[in-house]
Amino acid sequence: MKKLIGATAISLQLLTPTAFAADQSEQENHFRELYGIEVQNESVSSYYADAEGLKGRQLFDALHEITGRNYRSFSYGEARDILYNKADNQNGKVYAHYSDLWVTGRGRDWKEQGDANRDGTGNDFINCEHIWPQSKFGKSLPMVSDIHHLFSTFSKPNGMRSHYAFGEVNRSLYSTSAGSKLGEGEIFEPADTAKGNVARAMLYFYTRYHNRNIWAQNTSKDEFFFDNLETFMRWHAADPVDEKEKHRNEVIYQNQRNRNPFIDRPEFVTQIGIDGFAR
C-alpha cells in the first residue's frame, strides 16, 4: 500500500483556531432550533479545565485522561440503538454519512429508497460503520461500542471501505453520488461532507485508545494512521464542525458520558500537532 500523504505539503500555520471562527451565538441558536438541545458552554469549558494552556504531547495526554473519565460502556446492540435513534437521527430520519442522505425507518431497520446514492446497489439498508475498524481491536469492549467512532452508513459503502485506511483517491473503483470512493491500493476516501467528521473520529479514537491493543498483527501503523495525520488535519480544516456533529457529540455525552474534544474545541488538533499525535 502506498503512503497517503499528498505530494504538496500544507502549512499547519494556516490551521489556527481562527480558521474555525464563527458567530457562536448564531450557531447555538440554529442548533437549538434544529435539535432542541442546549449546549452548556460553561460545563464544556470545565470539562477541559485540565487541558487549558497545554500543547503538543502534554495536551494529547491530558485529553486521553479526560476522555476516559466517567466513561459509560454499552453493549454493541445498545450503542447501535443510540446511534440510529438518537445520535444520527433528526426528525425521525437517520443520516447516512458516506452517502449524504437522510433515511426513513425505525428501530434498527432503515432503508434506502431505490438507488438514491447511485452506487449500483438499490434498497440498501443502514448499518454501523466503525471508523477505526473493529477487526483491528478484535471487536473488544469498550472500543467496539464507543459511539464517537460509530457512523450510520449504507451497507454497500461500509463494505467497500472494509478495514482499509482513509486517504485521497486518484482512480476510483467504486463511488457514491456524494463522492465517497474506494481507490486502487485499498484506500477509501469519504465524501467531502464526511471528511472532517471522519478525521475528528479517527483522532478521537487514537487519543482515547492509543495505549490499548488497537492494531491487528497485519496492520501497518504508519500506512493506516501515522502517515495520514497531515491528511486528517487538512480534512479537519476543510470540513469544520457543523450542527449535526455537535448534536452527535451532545447525545453521545448524555449517554456515554464523555465527549470528542476535537468537536468541542477544534483548535486542539493543531495545538497538539502532528508531532504530538505521533508515537
Order of alpha helices (4+ residues) and beta strands (2+ residues): alpha-alpha-alpha-alpha-beta-beta-beta-beta-beta-beta-alpha-beta-beta-beta-beta-alpha-alpha-alpha-alpha-alpha-alpha
